[in-house]
Amino acid sequence: MGRVSQIFYPKQYLSCERSLLPSTLPWLISYLENPQTYSDEEVRRHITEFCKELEGKTMTFEIEMGIKDELLLLSEFSALFPIFTPNWIIATIYLTGMEIIVKKELQRRGKELKDKFKDNFRLLLSCLKEEGVEVAELDKLLTPILWDLRNKVIHEGYSPTDEELKIIREHVTKLMEKLTQRPY
């Protein structure tokens, strides 16, 4: 699987929204308004055409919008295992990414990794202090709320609320930006 080449933006969707509507949609709407005027066979045929056309247009939309298999797999995972909501998936990605960055920064400094993330984070803060980096702001980013959320999401499968997910995204993004400016 390749990298996602393009980010999906709602404005892009709106610009091609009308082209996604199957041509059989007006007929189906007419049927719903006047069901007695159509035979069962006619209804089945139009529904089949509608579904085939919608499937083709959906595939075209996915290609045009840059939606890749990776994103569809995340959606599939959430559908197969509803306990793992999209918020849990997003939070897990952010929080795991944060842990990886902390470990990579410690490895880059030749430090031995600890068993617990909190210990690794504290060790990195100590290294940064020794290097003359101001770490007070970094330390503030991992508030007790974020620590608690992280543990619940990673270790208990907790699905954060939209507001909690916003906290995770904002804090982790700021933390990762401050820890490193270079991609891995």
For each residue, the residues with C-beta under 8 A, 3 or more apart:
1: 68 69 70
2: 5 68
3: 68
4: 7 66 67 68 70 71
5: 2 66 68
6: 65 66
7: 4 66
8: 12 13 65 66 67
9: 12 13
10: 13 14
11: 14 15
12: 8 9 15 16 65
13: 8 9 10 16 17 65
14: 10 11 17
15: 11 12
16: 12 13 19 20 61 64 65
17: 13 14 20 21
18: 21
19: 16 57
20: 16 17 54 57 58 61
21: 17 18 25 57
22: 25 49 50 53 54 57
23: 26 53
24: 27 28 46 49 50 53
25: 21 22 28 29 50
26: 23 29 30
27: 24 30 31 46
28: 24 25 31 32 46 47 50
29: 25 26 32 33
30: 26 27 33 34
31: 27 28 34 35 37 38 43 46
32: 28 29 35
33: 29 30
34: 30 31 37 38
35: 31 32 38
36:
37: 31 34
38: 31 34 35 42 43
39: 42 43
40: 43 44
41: 44 45
42: 38 39 45 46
43: 31 38 39 40 46 47
44: 40 41 47 48
45: 41 42 48 49
46: 24 27 28 31 42 43 49 50
47: 28 43 44 50 51
48: 44 45 51 52
49: 22 24 45 46 52 53
50: 22 24 25 28 46 47 53 54
51: 47 48 54 55
52: 48 49 55 56
53: 22 23 24 49 50 56 57
54: 20 22 50 51 57 58
55: 51 52 58 59
56: 52 53 59 60
57: 19 20 21 22 53 54 60 61
58: 20 54 55 61 62
59: 55 56 62 63
60: 56 57 63 64
61: 16 20 57 58 64 65 67
62: 58 59 65 67 72
63: 59 60 66 67
64: 16 60 61
65: 6 8 12 13 16 61 62
66: 4 5 6 7 8 63
67: 4 8 61 62 63 71 72
68: 1 2 3 4 5 71 72
69: 1 72 73
70: 1 4 73 74
71: 4 67 68 74 75
72: 62 67 68 69 75 76
73: 69 70 76 77
74: 70 71 77 78 86 89
75: 71 72 78 79 86
76: 72 73 79 80
77: 73 74 80 81 84 89
78: 74 75 81 82 84 85 86 89
79: 75 76 82
80: 76 77
81: 77 78 84
82: 78 79 85
83: 157 159
84: 77 78 81 88 89 157 159
85: 78 82 88 89 159
86: 74 75 78 89 90
87: 90 91 159 160 161 162 164 165
88: 84 85 91 92 153 157 158 159 160
89: 74 77 78 84 85 86 92 93
90: 86 87 93 94 165 169
91: 87 88 94 95 149 153 159 160 164 165 168
92: 88 89 95 96 153 154
93: 89 90 96 97
94: 90 91 97 98 168 169 172 173
95: 91 92 98 99 150 153 154 168 172
96: 92 93 99 100 154
97: 93 94 100 101 172 176
98: 94 95 101 102 172 175 176
99: 95 96 102 103 117 120
100: 96 97 103 104 184
101: 97 98 104 105 176 179 180 184
102: 98 99 105 106 117 120 121 124 179
103: 99 100 106 107 113 120
104: 100 101 107 108 180 184
105: 101 102 108 109 124 127 179 180
106: 102 103 109 111 113 120 123 124 127
107: 103 104 110 111 113
108: 104 105
109: 105 106 127
110: 107
111: 106 107 123 124 127
112:
113: 103 106 107 120
114: 119 120 123
115: 119
116: 119 120
117: 99 102 120 121 150
118: 121 122 147
119: 114 115 116 122 123
120: 99 102 103 106 113 114 116 117 123 124
121: 102 117 118 124 125 142
122: 118 119 125 126
123: 106 111 114 119 120 126 127
124: 102 105 106 111 120 121 127 128 179
125: 121 122 128 129 135 138 139
126: 122 123 129 130
127: 105 106 109 111 123 124 130 131
128: 124 125 131 133 135 138
129: 125 126 132 133 135
130: 126 127
131: 127 128
132: 129
133: 128 129
134: 137
135: 125 128 129 138 139
136: 139 140
137: 134 140 141 178
138: 125 128 135 141 142 175 178 179
139: 125 135 136 142
140: 136 137 143
141: 137 138 146 171 174 175 178
142: 121 138 139 146 147 171 175
143: 140 146 147 171
144: 147 148
145: 148 149 167
146: 141 142 143 149 150 167 168 171 172
147: 118 142 143 144 150 151
148: 144 145 151 152
149: 91 145 146 152 153 158 160 164 167 168
150: 95 117 146 147 153 154 168
151: 147 148 154 155 156
152: 148 149 155 156 158 160
153: 88 91 92 95 149 150 156 157 158 159 160 168
154: 92 95 96 150 151
155: 151 152
156: 151 152 153
157: 83 84 88 153
158: 88 149 152 153
159: 83 84 85 87 88 91 153
160: 87 88 91 149 152 153 164 165 168
161: 87 164 165
162: 87 165 166
163: 166 167
164: 87 91 149 160 161 167 168
165: 87 90 91 160 161 162 168 169
166: 162 163 169 170
167: 145 146 149 163 164 170 171
168: 91 94 95 146 149 150 153 160 164 165 171 172
169: 90 94 165 166 172 173
170: 166 167 173 174
171: 141 142 143 146 167 168 174 175
172: 94 95 97 98 146 168 169 175 176
173: 94 169 170 176 177
174: 141 170 171 177 178
175: 98 138 141 142 171 172 178 179
176: 97 98 101 172 173 179 180
177: 173 174 180 181
178: 137 138 141 174 175
179: 101 102 105 124 138 175 176
180: 101 104 105 176 177 184
181: 177
182:
183:
184: 100 101 104 180
